[in-house]
């Protein structure tokens, strides 16, 4: 296999547009001795569902708060629809924010909560009523306008907060981990609903989350944050299938890293490489390896049965552990668990063994 160079990619190259919905230019934020955001550049298109993904403390929420105007940048510029709003207060920016805790007024009914922004702007009562009705229809809460927030489920309260944020039709809607307080099943349902609503209204959504499945499910594109920097920007499939760095490979889904002597023994050359668990075939020790494939001998060290899939942790003879995921199309938990200790050969396509940069 011919040698491939390992670039040090941080973002997906895109042509600069004149009127992006949001553009960050060298944006930096420092709190005392802590650099929360380390001079990032980012462009978000009009009508895009864009996610900022990363662990706690990676800078994603601080970046969202700077776009909203709740924090001012230490350096750099924030442009909304081509206008520099870096030093403007929140009420002078055409954005709204939805928070994890909903921030609904408990003494107001649903209709008044949704209409609050229109009341502040002194929109006439009849016009308010029509727009509230339309907003509640959009989030599928018709007929609940007279209920109090305490009479609603968590998912319904989240929809009320969304309707209130959308009723003024801001140019950009900012969502700060809005599904974090919901249980798993409701969270999955709301992911689909949020994407439907975004496509219906056509507004730019910027969504902050630490949950990679949320980001992969809903986003047109996403940015992976780490230590105040953006390590990669791209479509979900690009980021998952072609992670740019070791951090992205490990944070966005599960990935196997091969490096040093192990990489040289298995891949046939030095460097750092990644291969996703579902790309690896688990076979008998004598299984053949094609010219376009990579093979490695090992022993199944542990087995984790998770219902639809089983994860096999394989100790390679070359000296590292790899995770292999297989669907349980015709495998029971008993059959999966007895595989522990079995000798195997792992085989995967060379095209799925990707060189990556280590920016740690």
Buried (B, 14 or more C-beta within 10 A) or exposed (E): EEEEEBEEBBBBEEEEEEEBBBBBBEBBBBEEEEBBBBBBBBBBBBBBBBBBBBEEBBBBBBBBBBBBBBBEBBEBBBBBBEEEBBEBEBEEBBBBBBBBEBEBEEEBBBBBBBBBBBEEEEBEEEEBBEBBBEBBEBBEBEEBBEBBBEEBEBBBBBBBBBBBBBBBEBBBBBBBBBBBBBEEEBBBEBBEBBBEBBEEBEBBBBBBBBBBEBBBBBBBBBBBBBBBBBBBBBBBEBBBBBBBBBBBBBBBBBBBBBBEEBBBBBBEEEBBBBBBBBBBBBBEEEBEBEEEBBBBBBBBBBBEBEEEBBBBBBBBBBEBEBBBBBEBEEBEEEEBEEBEEBEBBBBBBBEBBBBBBBBE
